[in-house]
Amino acid sequence: MTTTPGALLPPGGQRILVMNETTTAHRVREIYFFATDEPNHWVDITDYIDKKVQALHCHASQVGNRDIAEQVHQRARLPAVEHGYAFAEAFHHLVMR
């Protein structure tokens, strides 16, 4: 088997292994799914929202010259409101057994 960075997603019911060139196989105990319709975990990103915008601008091939700050802020406000944050990201947190 060739090891490549990233998660290997086996058929249902099996454990997920993450491998790359510098680590050995290990069991993943928790997974956070982003852009989910069923969030159950929210992270306050208020202190980091500007860094997020800066980081996204580094992906010039995807962002181009567009000013995406307002779009990023709007998207981060939606999950924040009901949890008392200024900005947040929502995840579906899955604990592996």
N, CA and C atoms as an extended XYZ file, in Angstrom:
291
Properties=species:S:1:pos:R:3:atomname:S:1:resname:S:1:resid:I:1 pbc="F F F"
N         0.831       -1.171        0.000 N   MET     1
C         0.000        0.000        0.000 CA  MET     1
C         0.881        1.242        0.000 C   MET     1
N         0.587        2.196       -0.848 N   THR     2
C         1.329        3.446       -0.888 CA  THR     2
C         0.736        4.397        0.136 C   THR     2
N         1.574        5.014        0.950 N   THR     3
C         1.065        5.963        1.935 CA  THR     3
C         1.096        7.362        1.358 C   THR     3
N         0.010        8.057        1.523 N   THR     4
C        -0.083        9.434        1.074 CA  THR     4
C        -0.691       10.258        2.195 C   THR     4
N        -0.355       11.543        2.256 N   PRO     5
C        -0.948       12.370        3.306 CA  PRO     5
C        -2.463       12.410        3.173 C   PRO     5
N        -3.136       12.467        4.290 N   GLY     6
C        -4.589       12.577        4.259 CA  GLY     6
C        -5.265       11.379        4.877 C   GLY     6
N        -6.542       11.487        5.028 N   ALA     7
C        -7.314       10.410        5.650 CA  ALA     7
C        -7.695        9.368        4.622 C   ALA     7
N        -7.591        8.135        5.012 N   LEU     8
C        -8.044        7.022        4.184 CA  LEU     8
C        -9.411        6.619        4.705 C   LEU     8
N       -10.408        6.669        3.846 N   LEU     9
C       -11.760        6.382        4.295 CA  LEU     9
C       -12.173        4.974        3.885 C   LEU     9
N       -12.073        4.029        4.812 N   PRO    10
C       -12.449        2.646        4.515 CA  PRO    10
C       -13.959        2.477        4.548 C   PRO    10
N       -14.448        1.305        4.165 N   PRO    11
C       -15.891        1.037        4.215 CA  PRO    11
C       -16.439        1.246        5.619 C   PRO    11
N       -17.732        1.514        5.737 N   GLY    12
C       -18.382        1.807        7.016 CA  GLY    12
C       -18.060        0.811        8.098 C   GLY    12
N       -17.974        1.345        9.312 N   GLY    13
C       -17.742        0.490       10.466 CA  GLY    13
C       -16.283        0.238       10.779 C   GLY    13
N       -15.393        0.618        9.903 N   GLN    14
C       -13.976        0.414       10.167 CA  GLN    14
C       -13.350        1.697       10.689 C   GLN    14
N       -12.195        1.563       11.304 N   ARG    15
C       -11.469        2.715       11.814 CA  ARG    15
C       -10.834        3.483       10.656 C   ARG    15
N       -10.606        4.752       10.861 N   ILE    16
C        -9.947        5.574        9.856 CA  ILE    16
C        -8.489        5.731       10.253 C   ILE    16
N        -7.597        5.495        9.321 N   LEU    17
C        -6.166        5.639        9.564 CA  LEU    17
C        -5.638        6.836        8.795 C   LEU    17
N        -4.762        7.595        9.427 N   VAL    18
C        -4.120        8.724        8.773 CA  VAL    18
C        -2.630        8.421        8.713 C   VAL    18
N        -2.065        8.514        7.502 N   MET    19
C        -0.652        8.188        7.333 CA  MET    19
C         0.012        9.212        6.433 C   MET    19
N         1.282        9.427        6.644 N   ASN    20
C         2.103       10.179        5.706 CA  ASN    20
C         3.526        9.655        5.798 C   ASN    20
N         4.443       10.334        5.171 N   GLU    21
C         5.806        9.827        5.088 CA  GLU    21
C         6.546        9.841        6.425 C   GLU    21
N         6.103       10.641        7.399 N   THR    22
C         6.848       10.786        8.645 CA  THR    22
C         6.158       10.189        9.862 C   THR    22
N         4.966        9.655        9.697 N   THR    23
C         4.267        9.093       10.846 CA  THR    23
C         3.925        7.635       10.591 C   THR    23
N         3.597        6.984       11.653 N   THR    24
C         3.126        5.609       11.531 CA  THR    24
C         1.609        5.618       11.651 C   THR    24
N         1.012        4.541       11.299 N   ALA    25
C        -0.451        4.447       11.359 CA  ALA    25
C        -0.910        4.614       12.803 C   ALA    25
N        -2.033        5.289       12.969 N   HIS    26
C        -2.630        5.457       14.292 CA  HIS    26
C        -4.146        5.570       14.148 C   HIS    26
N        -4.815        5.350       15.227 N   ARG    27
C        -6.273        5.421       15.208 CA  ARG    27
C        -6.714        6.866       15.452 C   ARG    27
N        -7.621        7.309       14.623 N   VAL    28
C        -8.199        8.634       14.781 CA  VAL    28
C        -9.318        8.517       15.801 C   VAL    28
N        -9.278        9.347       16.817 N   ARG    29
C       -10.270        9.265       17.877 CA  ARG    29
C       -11.425       10.245       17.678 C   ARG    29
N       -11.164       11.330       16.961 N   GLU    30
C       -12.201       12.325       16.733 CA  GLU    30
C       -12.070       12.888       15.320 C   GLU    30
N       -13.218       13.210       14.715 N   ILE    31
C       -13.240       13.826       13.394 CA  ILE    31
C       -14.174       15.034       13.473 C   ILE    31
N       -13.747       16.131       12.872 N   TYR    32
C       -14.573       17.334       12.785 CA  TYR    32
C       -14.896       17.570       11.322 C   TYR    32
N       -16.156       17.424       10.938 N   PHE    33
C       -16.589       17.644        9.560 CA  PHE    33
C       -17.015       19.098        9.395 C   PHE    33
N       -16.448       19.767        8.412 N   PHE    34
C       -16.748       21.166        8.119 CA  PHE    34
C       -17.826       21.217        7.044 C   PHE    34
N       -18.568       22.298        6.996 N   ALA    35
C       -19.623       22.505        5.990 CA  ALA    35
C       -20.664       21.388        6.077 C   ALA    35
N       -21.162       21.181        7.270 N   THR    36
C       -22.130       20.122        7.515 CA  THR    36
C       -23.534       20.691        7.702 C   THR    36
N       -24.529       19.893        7.370 N   ASP    37
C       -25.919       20.266        7.617 CA  ASP    37
C       -26.355       19.914        9.037 C   ASP    37
N       -25.507       19.184        9.750 N   GLU    38
C       -25.844       18.746       11.102 CA  GLU    38
C       -24.745       19.117       12.093 C   GLU    38
N       -24.504       20.415       12.307 N   PRO    39
C       -23.445       20.789       13.243 CA  PRO    39
C       -23.823       20.465       14.687 C   PRO    39
N       -22.814       20.072       15.455 N   ASN    40
C       -23.021       19.829       16.881 CA  ASN    40
C       -21.857       20.374       17.708 C   ASN    40
N       -20.970       21.151       17.048 N   HIS    41
C       -19.816       21.737       17.727 CA  HIS    41
C       -19.493       23.069       17.054 C   HIS    41
N       -19.367       24.134       17.848 N   TRP    42
C       -19.092       25.464       17.306 CA  TRP    42
C       -17.814       25.998       17.929 C   TRP    42
N       -17.001       26.658       17.106 N   VAL    43
C       -15.728       27.220       17.569 CA  VAL    43
C       -15.770       28.733       17.373 C   VAL    43
N       -15.472       29.467       18.439 N   ASP    44
C       -15.409       30.920       18.378 CA  ASP    44
C       -14.128       31.311       17.641 C   ASP    44
N       -14.271       31.927       16.459 N   ILE    45
C       -13.101       32.339       15.671 CA  ILE    45
C       -12.964       33.864       15.636 C   ILE    45
N       -13.625       34.534       16.579 N   THR    46
C       -13.622       35.997       16.600 CA  THR    46
C       -12.207       36.564       16.597 C   THR    46
N       -11.325       36.005       17.402 N   ASP    47
C        -9.954       36.517       17.488 CA  ASP    47
C        -9.118       36.188       16.254 C   ASP    47
N        -9.616       35.320       15.374 N   TYR    48
C        -8.828       34.842       14.240 CA  TYR    48
C        -9.434       35.143       12.876 C   TYR    48
N       -10.560       35.842       12.842 N   ILE    49
C       -11.261       36.060       11.574 CA  ILE    49
C       -10.390       36.811       10.567 C   ILE    49
N        -9.627       37.799       11.011 N   ASP    50
C        -8.769       38.546       10.082 CA  ASP    50
C        -7.647       37.678        9.541 C   ASP    50
N        -7.100       36.807       10.381 N   LYS    51
C        -6.067       35.866        9.908 CA  LYS    51
C        -6.657       34.893        8.892 C   LYS    51
N        -7.906       34.493        9.092 N   LYS    52
C        -8.565       33.598        8.143 CA  LYS    52
C        -8.680       34.274        6.787 C   LYS    52
N        -9.087       35.536        6.777 N   VAL    53
C        -9.195       36.277        5.518 CA  VAL    53
C        -7.827       36.373        4.845 C   VAL    53
N        -6.788       36.680        5.613 N   GLN    54
C        -5.433       36.752        5.065 CA  GLN    54
C        -5.006       35.410        4.475 C   GLN    54
N        -5.296       34.334        5.191 N   ALA    55
C        -4.919       33.002        4.714 CA  ALA    55
C        -5.646       32.650        3.423 C   ALA    55
N        -6.928       32.996        3.344 N   LEU    56
C        -7.681       32.699        2.125 CA  LEU    56
C        -7.150       33.483        0.931 C   LEU    56
N        -6.663       34.691        1.160 N   HIS    57
C        -6.082       35.484        0.074 CA  HIS    57
C        -4.794       34.844       -0.456 C   HIS    57
N        -4.173       33.971        0.309 N   CYS    58
C        -2.974       33.260       -0.151 CA  CYS    58
C        -3.308       32.242       -1.236 C   CYS    58
N        -4.570       31.872       -1.352 N   HIS    59
C        -5.025       30.943       -2.383 CA  HIS    59
C        -5.453       31.746       -3.606 C   HIS    59
N        -4.493       32.413       -4.220 N   ALA    60
C        -4.768       33.344       -5.324 CA  ALA    60
C        -5.503       32.678       -6.482 C   ALA    60
N        -5.228       31.418       -6.746 N   SER    61
C        -5.882       30.752       -7.870 CA  SER    61
C        -7.377       30.565       -7.611 C   SER    61
N        -7.790       30.571       -6.363 N   GLN    62
C        -9.199       30.396       -6.026 CA  GLN    62
C        -9.893       31.719       -5.726 C   GLN    62
N        -9.167       32.656       -5.151 N   VAL    63
C        -9.751       33.917       -4.722 CA  VAL    63
C        -9.535       35.019       -5.742 C   VAL    63
N        -8.384       34.988       -6.413 N   GLY    64
C        -8.058       36.041       -7.366 CA  GLY    64
C        -7.848       37.359       -6.659 C   GLY    64
N        -8.282       38.433       -7.274 N   ASN    65
C        -8.125       39.766       -6.695 CA  ASN    65
C        -9.366       40.224       -5.930 C   ASN    65
N       -10.328       39.345       -5.758 N   ARG    66
C       -11.567       39.719       -5.079 CA  ARG    66
C       -11.312       40.014       -3.603 C   ARG    66
N       -12.032       40.984       -3.085 N   ASP    67
C       -11.999       41.250       -1.657 CA  ASP    67
C       -13.064       40.366       -1.014 C   ASP    67
N       -12.635       39.316       -0.355 N   ILE    68
C       -13.572       38.331        0.190 CA  ILE    68
C       -13.870       38.536        1.668 C   ILE    68
N       -13.309       39.591        2.247 N   ALA    69
C       -13.457       39.805        3.688 CA  ALA    69
C       -14.921       39.848        4.114 C   ALA    69
N       -15.749       40.617        3.425 N   GLU    70
C       -17.151       40.734        3.831 CA  GLU    70
C       -17.877       39.391        3.701 C   GLU    70
N       -17.578       38.644        2.655 N   GLN    71
C       -18.194       37.329        2.474 CA  GLN    71
C       -17.806       36.386        3.615 C   GLN    71
N       -16.527       36.402        3.989 N   VAL    72
C       -16.049       35.540        5.079 CA  VAL    72
C       -16.703       35.958        6.392 C   VAL    72
N       -16.781       37.260        6.629 N   HIS    73
C       -17.410       37.748        7.856 CA  HIS    73
C       -18.890       37.351        7.922 C   HIS    73
N       -19.605       37.520        6.827 N   GLN    74
C       -21.029       37.160        6.812 CA  GLN    74
C       -21.226       35.670        7.077 C   GLN    74
N       -20.411       34.866        6.421 N   ARG    75
C       -20.542       33.416        6.595 CA  ARG    75
C       -20.245       32.981        8.033 C   ARG    75
N       -19.317       33.675        8.685 N   ALA    76
C       -18.940       33.325       10.058 CA  ALA    76
C       -19.904       33.907       11.092 C   ALA    76
N       -20.709       34.879       10.701 N   ARG    77
C       -21.687       35.450       11.631 CA  ARG    77
C       -22.870       34.507       11.852 C   ARG    77
N       -23.274       33.805       10.806 N   LEU    78
C       -24.472       32.955       10.903 CA  LEU    78
C       -24.390       31.928       12.029 C   LEU    78
N       -23.353       31.099       12.092 N   PRO    79
C       -23.315       30.115       13.184 CA  PRO    79
C       -22.969       30.729       14.536 C   PRO    79
N       -22.465       31.962       14.537 N   ALA    80
C       -22.041       32.600       15.782 CA  ALA    80
C       -23.211       33.136       16.596 C   ALA    80
N       -24.222       33.629       15.920 N   VAL    81
C       -25.314       34.347       16.576 CA  VAL    81
C       -25.943       33.557       17.712 C   VAL    81
N       -26.320       32.322       17.453 N   GLU    82
C       -27.036       31.551       18.476 CA  GLU    82
C       -26.150       31.077       19.618 C   GLU    82
N       -24.827       31.290       19.508 N   HIS    83
C       -23.917       30.835       20.558 CA  HIS    83
C       -23.217       31.988       21.268 C   HIS    83
N       -23.620       33.212       20.944 N   GLY    84
C       -23.074       34.360       21.643 CA  GLY    84
C       -21.689       34.787       21.205 C   GLY    84
N       -21.259       34.360       20.021 N   TYR    85
C       -19.966       34.763       19.483 CA  TYR    85
C       -20.179       35.832       18.418 C   TYR    85
N       -19.110       36.570       18.116 N   ALA    86
C       -19.172       37.502       16.989 CA  ALA    86
C       -19.007       36.725       15.682 C   ALA    86
N       -18.044       35.782       15.669 N   PHE    87
C       -17.780       34.944       14.493 CA  PHE    87
C       -17.515       33.518       14.959 C   PHE    87
N       -18.002       32.539       14.189 N   ALA    88
C       -17.807       31.136       14.568 CA  ALA    88
C       -17.767       30.253       13.329 C   ALA    88
N       -17.263       29.051       13.531 N   GLU    89
C       -17.332       28.000       12.514 CA  GLU    89
C       -18.043       26.816       13.145 C   GLU    89
N       -18.867       26.156       12.357 N   ALA    90
C       -19.649       25.035       12.839 CA  ALA    90
C       -19.096       23.730       12.249 C   ALA    90
N       -19.079       22.710       13.073 N   PHE    91
C       -18.579       21.391       12.683 CA  PHE    91
C       -19.540       20.318       13.158 C   PHE    91
N       -19.460       19.171       12.515 N   HIS    92
C       -20.088       17.975       13.072 CA  HIS    92
C       -18.957       17.189       13.691 C   HIS    92
N       -19.005       17.041       15.015 N   HIS    93
C       -17.945       16.353       15.759 CA  HIS    93
C       -18.350       14.900       15.934 C   HIS    93
N       -17.504       14.015       15.463 N   LEU    94
C       -17.751       12.579       15.546 CA  LEU    94
C       -16.651       11.936       16.374 C   LEU    94
N       -17.048       11.261       17.430 N   VAL    95
C       -16.103       10.545       18.279 CA  VAL    95
C       -16.074        9.088       17.827 C   VAL    95
N       -14.896        8.612       17.468 N   MET    96
C       -14.738        7.224       17.031 CA  MET    96
C       -14.653        6.323       18.250 C   MET    96
N       -15.277        5.174       18.150 N   ARG    97
C       -15.236        4.216       19.272 CA  ARG    97
C       -14.361        3.045       18.926 C   ARG    97
